[in-house]
Amino acid sequence: MARHISALKRARQNEKRRLGNQGRKTKVKHAVREVRAAVGQKNLAAAETALQKAVPTIAKVAGKGTLHWRTAARKISRLTRQVQALQGA
């Protein structure tokens, strides 16, 4: 365990950041899950609505540094392609 005041503060900050990141990652996972569920049910309207909610959520989490920007771009791209494939079908 840390002994110095600065190390104790750093440990507190790390714990706060860990919990915040955990919550943000959970939001992303839920958003992705909603889009994929709608695509799986072949419900185009629900998929488009879920995608419109998911994209800003993913972008915001990447902007905070929780996700790498390329990971966020990849997630958005894959979800968008799935919804577009549903439109074409």
N, C-alpha and C positions, 0 to 999 in steps of 0.2 A: 504494500500500500504506500501511496505517496506520503511524504513527510513535509516537504517544503510548501509554503503557502501558495506559491505559483503553481506547483504541481497539483495541489489539491484543487485549485481553481480550474486548471486545465481539465482535470478529471470530471468536475461538475459540468463544464462546458461540453465536453465530449458526450456525456450522458444525455444532456438536453438535445444536442444535435442528433444523436443516434435515435432518440425517440421521435424527433421531428421527421427525420428521414424515413423512419419505419412507417409513420403515418402517411407520408406522401407516396411511398412506394405502394402501400396498400390501396390508396385511391387510384393509382395507375392500373393496378391489377384488376380492380373492380370495373373500371371503365373499359379495359380491354375485354374482360369477360362478358360484359353486356353486349359489346359489338359482336363478338364471336357467337354468342348465344342467338342473337337476332339473325346473323348470317346462317347459322346452323338450322334455324327454323324457316329459312328462306323468306323472311319478313323484311321486305325492302324498306318500307317506311320506318320501321323500328330500327333497322340497321343504320339508316342515314341519320336519324335523330341521335342514336347512341354515338355515332362517329362524330357528329358535330359537338357533342359534349366531351368526348374522349380527347380530341385533338388539342384543345386549349389546356386541358388538364395535364396531358403529357408534356406539352411545350412549357408550361409553367414550372413543372417539376424539374425539367432540364435546365430552365433558367436559374433555378435556385441551386443547381449543382448536385442535386441528389442523383440524377441520371446523367450520363454522358450525353452530349448533344447528338452524337451519331447514333447512339442507342435509341434515343427519342425519335430521331428522324426515321430510323429503320422500323420502329413500331408503328409510327403514323403511316409510313408508306405501305406496309404490309396490310394494315387494317383497311386503308383506302382501296388497295387492289382487291381485297376480298369483297368489299361493298360494290365496287365497280363490276366485278365478275358476276355478282348477283343481278346487277342492272342488265347486263348483256344476256343473261340466261332467260 
